């Protein structure tokens, strides 16, 4: 079953008088449980493509399905220059219920400790029934993620008290806490040394195997590409 499907997705930016195609007619699908990499050199469009999948960027045109939902159905790209408030609410809900994000800069809340940072997405909006948990279940789930990520002794620590590798582990646990079916990771090892990078990749692969969570990476890291069961190669905005 496809959790993500793109059909002729384009993203164009206007740079003065020049039109730049960051993504050009991209079409592919991601299956449930994939450990997938969008791979290409810097400037190839892979991060833009990941942001479109994550409903952060709106495509210039094309069709995007998320868990069978046609995200931009009835949205006329040709005459609409701004996202309507109705569509914005739809995108926000779809994003919260279906997608977890792992950023290379971690994006943790400085005043919250490890537990609170991981718990935060559970407080941000309503989740579908299959992802909704009672308070006791939420605590068990957060404890499981903290233990699996090797953070048991750090759960009351603030981000500034953690190493880069530990912060990334918190970010991974936070991305998983809503039980979102898709996790997006933009160059998740870019700011880590090779040892911590390898440990982070091993952790994500373990969670992919144990939980069946779909991971999609934007990367030019050969290690991530070699570990992926599905690789989408992109160059100059086009899927090769």
Beta strands, then each sheet from edge to edge (+ up, - down):
strand 1: 2-15
strand 2: 18-31
strand 3: 35-39
strand 4: 61-66
strand 5: 69-70
strand 6: 99-102
strand 7: 182-186
strand 8: 214-219
strand 9: 230-235
strand 10: 238-239
sheet 1: 2+ 1- 4+ 5-
sheet 2: 6+ 7+ 8+ 3+ 9+ 10-
end
